[in-house]
C-alpha cells in the first residue's frame, strides 16, 4: 500500500510580495499552472474570478489584525 502525500503551501513570510503591487503578500492562490501571491486588497479585488479556478486558497490576512 502506498500513501499519496499532497504538499502544502508554505506559510507566507514578510519576503513574499504581492504579484500585483509589490506589497507584503497575505494570500496565496494555488492554480494548476502555479501560485499567485496577493496583498489583502488585491486578493479581495480579484477573489470572485480567482476562486473559480483556484485549487487552494491560503488566506493569512488574520495576521493583519494581530
PyMOL commands that set and color helices and strands:
alter all, ss='L'
color gray80, all
select helices_A, chain A and resi 40-53+61-64
alter helices_A, ss='H'
color red, helices_A
select strands_A, chain A and resi 27-31+34-38+56-59
alter strands_A, ss='S'
color yellow, strands_A
deselect
rebuild
show_as cartoon
